[in-house]
Amino acid sequence: MTPVLQPQLEKVTLEQYEMLPEEKRFEVFDGVIYDMASPSQVHQALSMQLSTLINTYILRKKSYIF
């Protein structure tokens, strides 16, 4: 995934991070902020299918996920 925003040269502080808008999605790697894209419909569908498969397996084994 390539960042939508160009990374800034200075690392972000906790105070700067906390001032970011809550309605936007961001990732921070080594103090650099990246605009995080929303997952695609294909990604969401595959995630749901995988979750269902894992849940079904766990239920059949009469076990729990921690």
Steps between C-alpha positions, in 0.01 A plus 500: 500500500643836404425798718251752366673782683870559463672434832623807683868539580447542874358228719160569650463547874224349710340843531502546120356151450218566746406815302437302179135488389319196642291445186812424292703179511874530566789266562822599674826317427813617678334833573398563137128547425343325200146547375342154519274395215171326574491126429357396164179299468704196395717535812194526723331199336814285536544608862143400579538161327824429684345601832204269435729208416710549812192538720343183356823306559526620860135419575539146360804446724296623797774748578529873557687788343699716740 
